[in-house]
Amino acid sequence: MFERDYILRMIEMIGELIAGILGLIRKGKLDQAEKELNRIYGNMLREDSAFFRSLPKEKLTENLLRDHNYTNGHLEILAWLCDAEAELCLARGDNPGSLEFSEKSLILFEFIDMEEKTLYPERLKKMEAIRERIRGLSQ
């Protein structure tokens, strides 16, 4: 129970940090947003965004759970970070990068949603927003 509470607190904290990053993106402070994202990747997941970009989406969850000993909590943090990364790519006009990170974020959120079997309206809302972004980028 303690571990689950800790993970939930970490996810809440990530949500606040992501909100700050999205605010920087909206203000056009893209370099500052990228630095903050990289800091969070390093602090929370001990890797940078290039590492996660290099992982094939088809084996993303399997690879991270098996080879890197990630937990569902790590995967949820990564899902939120990938979503923010997708927004940053979009703001920079990097539509292929935005599509790639959006797809990975959605894969992670869907995996967590299946595994956790707990209804989180925020997660469902986020997943629908990501699907909408993917539809727009795929046209």
C-alpha positions as CSV (number, residue, x, y, z in Angstrom):
1,M,0.0,0.0,0.0
2,F,2.8,2.4,0.8
3,E,4.4,1.9,-2.6
4,R,1.1,2.5,-4.4
5,D,0.5,5.7,-2.4
6,Y,4.1,6.9,-3.2
7,I,3.5,6.2,-6.9
8,L,0.2,8.1,-6.8
9,R,1.9,11.1,-5.2
10,M,4.7,10.9,-7.8
11,I,2.1,10.9,-10.6
12,E,0.4,13.9,-9.1
13,M,3.7,15.7,-8.9
14,I,4.4,14.9,-12.5
15,G,1.0,16.3,-13.5
16,E,1.9,19.6,-11.9
17,L,5.3,19.6,-13.6
18,I,3.8,18.7,-16.9
19,A,1.3,21.6,-16.5
20,G,4.2,23.9,-16.0
21,I,5.9,22.6,-19.1
22,L,2.8,23.0,-21.2
23,G,2.5,26.5,-20.0
24,L,6.1,27.2,-21.2
25,I,5.2,25.7,-24.6
26,R,2.1,27.9,-24.9
27,K,4.3,30.9,-24.1
28,G,6.7,29.9,-26.8
29,K,9.6,29.2,-24.4
30,L,10.4,25.9,-26.1
31,D,14.0,25.6,-25.1
32,Q,13.1,26.1,-21.5
33,A,10.3,23.5,-21.8
34,E,12.8,21.0,-23.4
35,K,15.3,21.5,-20.6
36,E,12.6,21.0,-18.0
37,L,11.4,17.8,-19.8
38,N,14.9,16.4,-19.9
39,R,15.4,17.2,-16.3
40,I,12.3,15.2,-15.4
41,Y,13.2,12.3,-17.7
42,G,16.5,12.1,-15.9
43,N,15.2,12.5,-12.4
44,M,12.2,10.2,-12.7
45,L,13.2,7.6,-15.2
46,R,17.0,7.8,-15.4
47,E,17.0,8.1,-19.2
48,D,16.6,11.0,-21.7
49,S,13.9,11.4,-24.3
50,A,16.2,10.1,-27.1
51,F,16.3,6.7,-25.3
52,F,12.5,6.5,-25.3
53,R,12.3,7.7,-28.9
54,S,14.6,4.9,-30.0
55,L,12.4,2.2,-28.5
56,P,10.0,0.7,-31.1
57,K,6.4,1.4,-30.1
58,E,5.3,-2.2,-30.9
59,K,7.4,-3.5,-28.0
60,L,7.5,-0.4,-25.8
61,T,5.8,-1.8,-22.7
62,E,7.3,-5.2,-23.0
63,N,10.8,-3.8,-23.3
64,L,10.5,-1.4,-20.4
65,L,8.9,-3.9,-18.0
66,R,11.2,-6.8,-18.9
67,D,14.5,-5.3,-19.8
68,H,14.5,-2.1,-17.6
69,N,12.4,-3.3,-14.6
70,Y,9.9,-0.4,-14.9
71,T,6.7,-0.6,-13.0
72,N,3.3,0.5,-14.1
73,G,4.0,3.7,-12.1
74,H,7.1,4.4,-14.3
75,L,5.0,3.7,-17.4
76,E,2.4,6.2,-16.3
77,I,5.0,8.8,-15.7
78,L,6.5,8.1,-19.1
79,A,3.0,8.3,-20.7
80,W,2.6,11.9,-19.4
81,L,6.1,12.8,-20.4
82,C,5.6,11.4,-23.9
83,D,2.4,13.5,-24.2
84,A,4.3,16.6,-23.2
85,E,7.1,15.7,-25.6
86,A,4.5,15.4,-28.4
87,E,3.2,18.8,-27.6
88,L,6.7,20.2,-27.7
89,C,7.4,18.6,-31.1
90,L,4.1,20.0,-32.4
91,A,5.0,23.5,-31.2
92,R,8.3,23.2,-33.1
93,G,6.6,22.0,-36.3
94,D,8.0,18.5,-35.9
95,N,4.8,16.6,-36.9
96,P,6.5,13.2,-37.3
97,G,8.0,13.6,-33.8
98,S,4.7,14.6,-32.4
99,L,3.0,11.7,-34.0
100,E,5.6,9.3,-32.7
101,F,5.5,10.5,-29.1
102,S,1.6,10.7,-29.2
103,E,1.4,7.1,-30.3
104,K,3.8,6.0,-27.6
105,S,1.9,8.0,-25.0
106,L,-1.4,6.4,-26.1
107,I,0.1,2.9,-26.0
108,L,1.3,3.5,-22.5
109,F,-1.9,5.0,-21.2
110,E,-4.0,2.2,-22.8
111,F,-1.6,-0.4,-21.2
112,I,-1.9,1.2,-17.8
113,D,-5.7,1.6,-18.2
114,M,-6.0,-2.2,-18.9
115,E,-3.6,-3.2,-16.1
116,E,-4.9,-1.0,-13.4
117,K,-8.6,-1.7,-14.0
118,T,-9.4,1.5,-12.2
119,L,-11.5,4.2,-13.9
120,Y,-9.6,7.5,-13.9
121,P,-11.6,10.1,-15.8
122,E,-8.5,12.3,-16.3
123,R,-6.7,9.4,-18.0
124,L,-9.6,8.7,-20.2
125,K,-9.9,12.3,-21.2
126,K,-6.2,12.5,-21.9
127,M,-6.4,9.3,-24.1
128,E,-9.2,10.8,-26.2
129,A,-7.2,14.1,-26.6
130,I,-4.2,12.1,-27.8
131,R,-6.3,10.0,-30.2
132,E,-7.6,13.3,-31.6
133,R,-4.1,14.6,-32.0
134,I,-3.0,11.4,-33.8
135,R,-6.0,11.6,-36.2
136,G,-5.0,15.2,-37.0
137,L,-1.4,14.4,-37.6
138,S,-2.1,11.2,-39.6
139,Q,-4.1,13.1,-42.3
